Amino acid sequence: MTEHLPLENIRVVEMSHMIMGPSCGMILAQLGADVIKVEPLKGDKTRDLAGMGTAFFPLFNRGKRSVVLDLGTAKGREAFDALLSSADVFIENFRDGQLEKQGIGAESLGEKYPNLIIAGHKGFLSGPYEHRPALDEVVQMMTGLAMMTGSLEKPLRVGSSANDIMGGMFGVIGILAALLDRQNTGKGKKIRVGLFENCLFMVAQHMVQHDLTGVPSVPMPDRIHAWPIYDIFRTRDQEQIFIGVVTDGHWKSFCQTYDLPEFLTNPTLQNATDRIDARGWTVPIVAERIALHDLAGLENTLDRLNIPFSRINCPEDMFNDPHVLREGGLVTATNVSGQKFRAPALPLELNGHGLGANLTVPALGEDTDKILAELGLSTEASNA
């Protein structure tokens, strides 16, 4: 994408680690901001993670510049102050009190740089728990999301860092709102994003359902279905497919197509409520019909009927999905080692164009000298 990006004139100083803070900075970078990642002498701890943490640093730090500053030295602190003086936004995700010990907490920074937008990504918003550290899995257990995903006896976390990433997104929302407000007031804002409250927002539908009905929440594997057919079926070629028949039109076309005329004439199946109540005997019959067809044929037919469906995929299968493979669906980035990797594009388009192509992952401190020179400082400021 060669056209103007909306945040091209915005400078962001990011001093964060793991996922929530870095994902906020990564999104801002793809929107055009100059995101400068301030790292300690040994670098962000996620740079060296392996296993399920292998993707953390390259994925969430694409498109940023890296500067190494030793904030324990006078010159390092001078460089940090100069950097903040040039910035529009400061992102951090440290536990409350850690930055305050260094004199760079939100309150002191707000006084020193009144036009700076400060976005703190925390475990909790203000309240009794604000002192606690938190992890994605912790807040999923606390809010009931893990119970809804698994069960009360066997809670199960969502299979991605969903809250961390969504927390970064709420950070971006707060920052964009503060940037817009600053155009009128000339003043920055102090933003606090809570991982716990983010997850609470995700389970709000279940909380409100209970508040309105008084009925206890039921885990998704044991839930009472809201649709006549909303299930995973085995196909003739021993694959699996999810099918969702959710409207009267779906029901009619599905029954006509898959040889279920008795469902259409049965007087006990004439409305959605009756069909849901009858799931105990209708769904096994549907399963028998689906088992007569191969996966590819089912996909073609259901697509033609405009009935929601999906084969059961692994994340890596997405690299071969035709929609993901469309122009702009995947973007290529370059890791510190020079290795190329593919990642989904930011899930939005601007004037029909995707975002985030051809970003690089910065090596530790690779931009330190250049950034210090931009600030008119000696290169010794990073380690003196």
Secondary structure, 3 states (H helix, E strand, C coil): CCCCCCCCCCEEEEECCCCHHHHHHHHHHHCCCEEEEEECCCCCHHHHCCHHHCCHHHHHCCCCEEEECCCCCHHHHHHHHHHHHCCCEEEECCCCCCCHHHCCCHHHHHHHCCCCEEEEEECCCCCCCCCCCCCHHHHHHHHCHHHHHCCCCCCCCCCCCHHHHHHHHHHHHHHHHHHHHHHHHCCCCEEEEEHHHHHHHHCHHHHHHHHHHCCCCCCHHHCCCCCCEEEEEECCCCCEEEEEECCHHHHHHHHHHCCCHHHHHCHHHCCHHHHHHCHHHHHHHHHHHHCCCCHHHHHHHHHHHCCCEEECCCHHHHHHCCCCCCCCCEEEEECCCCCEEEEECCCCCECCECCCCCEECCCCCCCHHHHHHHCCCCHHHHCC
